[in-house]
Amino acid sequence: MIYRWKRCLVLSITFIFTLILSIALSASLNRGLSASTSNHAYVWDIPPWAPKPIVPADNPMTAEKVELGRHLFYEKRLSINNQFSCASCHIQAIAFTDGKPVAIGATGESHPRNSMSLANIGYNSVLTWANPGMTKLEFQALIPMFGEHPVEMGLAGKEQEVLKMLREDQKYQKLFAAAFGEGESSININNITKAIASFQRSLISFNSPYDRYRYGGEKNAISAAAKRGEALFHSERLECFHCHGGLNFSDSIKHERLAFEEIAFHNTGLYNVDGKGSYPSNNTGIYEFTHKPEDMGKFKAPTLRNIALTAPYMHDGSIATLAEAIDHYQAGGRTITQGKFAGVGSQNPFKSNFISGFSLSPPEKQDLIEFLKTLTDEKFIANPAFSDPNVVNAGKTGS
């Protein structure tokens, strides 16, 4: 399939030059990587019942690379105004989301999409809400850093300034040397994205009350109400599990125990602007790339892990609470009665067959919410290994 690059995910001439430059630089760095032989293999913090993520052969996980990536993830100097970092839109305390309807970049420009949780991102077969071709973390990291439509970090055209800053910083000299080998040339764009991607793959969340109940044998780890909610979630009446199934509660997933990657996008009837299935022009789903009418409004089903922490919901943050999200699916699509996006989503002709609506009593709805709350992993959101290293080094923990 041929995908068209446009709007917020378009690759500018500067960005393409950056990518080519980074690849060329990395090809010339092999002579300086001898020091990397002292790297320590990364030890995954994964329970025995869970499979490991798939790691690219050209970017194996090492403890040194993950630690470098953690520093870069929280580095505010990797932005045009020295005030934004990856962590600005991905805050640990709320499962690496930002609590806003849509992300706001370093220049104040609004992104059309909601900041997705990074929990278990290493298991994602496809990244972002609606780009079928975005499948590798190393490549995706370039978009917020150097993309121009919209501006996120705002680094387009400032590649050499970024490298100069890192090469002159004694902390990064040591961190890059430990991860990639001695020498100034090891500090390059390619290795920056490799390190950030490695840190992101370390963000494992498998210690929720539900995990302890379902996989750990702790019968009382969740309440009776949550158990009833689990049964509803997995019932054919509600059909939630069709799009939010498996160990990561998503149907776009890959890991070492799967024979092939699973990738899926769905129209949930969130909009029906013209009565013919249209979505707002800046958020048309994978239709933006395929231009197939049936792909209008199709977005990825994100993980439900830590879902109680990651409001607001949907690709554009247009649903505020879990209760409202359930109402949307219960109605088989959202009805907007007035304004420029008015329409009856349940009548969207491109809506998924799984979004057909269902009956749910108030007690049942509360049981379902109680189940979703059990997917919150308190250890994950407080793990110092995922926190700002500058704060940790000051004797504190947390994000």
Secondary structure, 3 states (H helix, E strand, C coil): CCCCCCHHHCCCHHHHHHHHHHHHHHHCCHHHCHHHHHCCECCCCCCCCCCCCCCCCCCCCEHHHHHHHHHHHCCCCCCCCCCCCHHHHCEHHHCCECCCCCCECCCCCECCCCCCCCCCHHHCCCCCCCCCCCCCHHHHCHHHHHCECCECCCCCCCHHHHHHHHHHCHHHHHHHHHHHCCCHHHCCHHHHHHHHHHHHHCCCCCCCHHHHHHCCCCCCCCCHHHHHHHHHHCCCCCCHHHCCCCCCCCCCECCCCCCCCECCEECCCCCCCCCCCCCCCCCCECHHHHCCHHHCCEEECCCCCCHHHCCCECCCCCECCHHHHHHHHHCCCCEECCCCCCEEHHHCCCCCCCCCCCCCCHHHHHHHHHHHHCCCCHHHHHCHHHCCHHHHHCCCCCC
